[in-house]
Amino acid sequence: MKKQVFENGSIKTKKILPIKTEKEKLVERLEKTKSVLDFYNQKEKILKILRETRE
């Protein structure tokens, strides 16, 4: 948090957001894609089981 004091006495705080490196961005993107893929894989497994039980 960065504090900024103005002449009239009011204080404003600024949140300094960490600047992400390219590597961090890529890792984040990969994690998101991985979770999406995991979700679809789970969905396929569940559907397969449901189909087998219906037969």
N, C-alpha and C positions, 0 to 999 in steps of 0.2 A: 504494500500500500504506500502510495506516495501522497504526502500531504501538501496542499497548496494553500497558503494563507494570503488572502486579498487585503487591500488597503482598508476596506470597511470592516475588517475583523472576521469576516466569514471564512470558514475553513471548508475546503472541498477535498475529498480524498479520491485519488485515482487508483484504480487497480491496474497494475502493470502486468499485462499478459505476457507469459513467456513466449518468446519467438521460437517456433518449432523449426528444427532442421529438416532438410529434405528426407533424411533417413527416418526420422520420427514420423513424418507424414506418411511415408510409404508403409511403415510398420502398422500404423493406425488403419490405413486403407486395407492392408492385407488381413488384419484382424477382423474388420467388418465383413470383407468378402468371405472369409473363412466361416464366420458365424452364419452367414446367409447360406453357404453351401452345406454346412452341418444341418441347418434347419431343413433344407430340401431333402437331404439324405434321410433324415429321421422321418420326414413326411412319406417318402417313398417306401421305407421299411414298414411303416404303420399301414399304408394302403395295401401293401403286399400281404401282410398278415390278415387284414380285413378280408381281402379277396379269398385267401385260402380258407378262412373260417366260414365264409359264406357258401363255399362250394360243398 
